[in-house]
Amino acid sequence: MDFRRLFIIALLLTGLLPPQLASATIKGFAVDGDDWPGFWFICEFAQRQRAPDDECKMFDDEGFQLADGRLRYIRMHGSTETACRSNKKGQCFSSILPAIRISRTDRGKLSLGDKLFKVRYFGCSQTYYFTDTPNYREIWPDEKRCFWASKRRFYIAPYHGKVTIIE
């Protein structure tokens, strides 16, 4: 891990740097070996093929963890947010919420590359490509899709608050 990332993490942990200012660096979002550090949530106001219009300041209650050679689906629990898409209470949360509780479900073996990653699940390997913007990471599947993969693009960003995992 380079000095810049350590410095930003130290500032976050001490509360001297607000989380929304540390989500991206000049080089883009963090990739640490075979991991994307942290927990990544889908931008609430993104659509299947369209980027969010709020710079990903509001998260959907669903997301991903890419770590330890595994892709895990994560879900935030206990939201009371009312400003969600379609006015669905509790289906989203603010990206600057200080702490959340999540559950995780394994979604397959993961191998990360420079601008792509592969997920092996139910005997099929799906390739996904990604690119960074200042506020979120955009992910899309290869045209050759596994039976379980959709055409959907994902717009995700890392959550920087405290996470409690409930199993």
N, C-alpha and C positions, 0 to 999 in steps of 0.2 A: 504494500500500500504506500503511495507516495506522500510526501510531506503535506502537499496541498489538501488532500483528502483528510489526513489526520488532523490538520488545523481546523478545517470546516467542522469535522465531527466534534472536536473539542469545544468549539464555539457553540455548537448546537446543544451539547450536553450541559454546558454552563449557563445556557439561556441567553447568551450574548448575541446570538444570531437567530432571528426568527426563522422557523422552518421553511416558509414559502420562499425565502431568499436563497436557500441553500439547495434547492431541488435540482439545479443544473449547474454545470461548470462550463467554462469555455470549451472544454473538450467534450461536453455532453454528459450524460448520466453515467454513474459509476458502473463498471464491470470489473469484478475482482476475481481473476482466474476463471473458475467454472461457476461463479455466482454472480447474480445481480443483487448486491446487498440490499437487505430490507424486504419490505412488503409493498407490492405494487397494486394500486387500485385503478379500476377503469374510471375514466372521466365521466361523470354523470351526464353532462350535456353533449356527449358525442353521440353520433348515430352510427348505424352499421357501416356506412361508407363515408361518413363525414366527421371531420375533426370537431372538437368541442368549441363553443363560442365564448367560454368563460376562462380560457387559459388553464383549465383543469383545476379550478379552485374548489369545485365540489366533486367529491368522489361518489361513485356508486358503492353499494355495500358488498360488491363482489370484486375479487382481484386474484392475484397470483403471487406465488413465492417461487423463485428460481434459485435453488440452493442445494448443495450436497448431491448433485447429480440427479435431482428430481424436480419435476414441475408439480406444484401443489396449487390446487384451487383454494382460495381463502374467502371467508365471508365474515363481515363485521356484524357483531350482535349488539343490540341495545340502543340503536340510534333513535332519537326523538325528533330528528330534523323534519321540518314541514315544507322546505323549499325544494323538494325533489321534482324531477320531471313528472308530468301528469299528476302533480299534487299527491303523490303516494308517500304518506308519512312513514318515516323510518327506513326508507329504501335508499338513502344516501346520507352523507355526512360531510362536514366542512374539512378540507384538507389540513386546516390548522388546529383541529381538535387536539387537545394535549394528550389524550390517552384513549385507547380503544381495546375491545376484546374481540378476538377472532377465533374461528374454527378452521381446520385445514383438512383437505381430502387429497390424497395422492392421485395424480393424473398421468404418471408415467416417467420413464427414464429420460433424462435430459442430457443433451450435449450441446455446448455453446460454441459458436464460432465468432468471427470478427463482426459480421453484419447479419448473421443468421443463427438460428438454433434449431435443433431437431428434437422432437418428442416421440418416443416409442411407447405406444399404448395399444392394448388389444392386438398385438402382433403387427402393427402398421407404424411406419416412421413418417411423421409429417414434418416438413420443413417450413419454417416461418422466417421471414425477413423482417428487419427492423431498421428504423432511422430515428434520429433524435431531432427534436425542435427545442427551443428554449424552455418550454413548459411541460412537455410530455414526450413519451416515446410512442411511435406509431409502429404497429405490428400487423403483418398480413401474411396469409398462407401462400405457399407455392401453388401454381395452377393444378399440379397433380396432388389431389387431396385424398386423405384417408376417409373412410366412410364416416368417421366421427367428427371430422373437421368441416367447418362451414366456410363460406366465402367472406365472412365478417372480418373487418379490420378492427383492431383494438387500439385504443388510445389510452395509455396508462401512465401513471407517475408514482414515484415512491412516496410512502407515508413516512413522516419524520417524527411522529410522537411516540409515546410509550405504547407497546403492544403486549397484551396478555393473551396467551394461547389457551383456549379451553378445548379439551379433548373429549 
